Amino acid sequence: MFKIMSLIVGGIVLMAMGVYVLSVTDVQFPSIQWPQIQLPDVNWVIVGWVVIVGGLVSAGTGLIASRLT
């Protein structure tokens, strides 16, 4: 169970980082068309804290569930 929760937490963190990178970067490669997401009113500090706290809660839940079985 802990491994599954770790994969979920890792996926959430990667998703949040990917959305952040796509919204703030202006990288232009001729062969790759990066999508540009316009998110002007996003407070990235709050998003970061939500991801960190959610990750810790999910990891703690997975750890407790793995100890119970």
Secondary structure as GFF3:
##gff-version 3
##sequence-region A 1 69
A	DSSP	alpha_helix	2	24	.	.	.	ID=ss1
A	DSSP	alpha_helix	44	68	.	.	.	ID=ss2
###
